[in-house]
């Protein structure tokens, strides 16, 4: 259904605001700068919280922070390669909470995009892979939230908790694989 959604959004006749657009060098530069900015903010936060982590985690955090330039270097090819595909209008806030079961089918809801973004920003065309990534993240979060609830349940043995965690990990991997295969 996700593929059908994106195909439909990319092929609506008579609506030029929905026509697919090829990626430009400006799009490549914008993506590159966006990834650098997100990385800088994430590493700044990691640097800030590293001092309150356990020694092993603190060492790992510092090792990541010290690789900032190497991370940036991995983004550099974005500036020189042609991005494949097209930008289209997408859902913009695609996750399990936006999918309703309707008998043997599903219905997608809430197409207004992420509520904390300006309307003009929500209307920007994007890669449909952003919606795919949003759904994969949602599947992972569902497993993590279930794990949190199960671990806090009273009377659960360590062995039982370990089995449940393995089951949730399997569910997450199979759910993500099935979504991508579809």
Secondary structure, 3 states (H helix, E strand, C coil): CHHHHHHHHHCCCCCHHHCCEECCHHHHHHHHHHHHHHHHHHHHHHHHHHHHCCHHHHHHHHHHHCCHHHHHHHHHHHHCCCCCCEEECCCCCCCHHHEEEECCEEEECCCCCCCCCCHHHHCCCECCHHHHHHHHHHHHHHHHHHHHHHHCCCCCCHHHHHHHHHHHHHHHHHHHHHHHHC
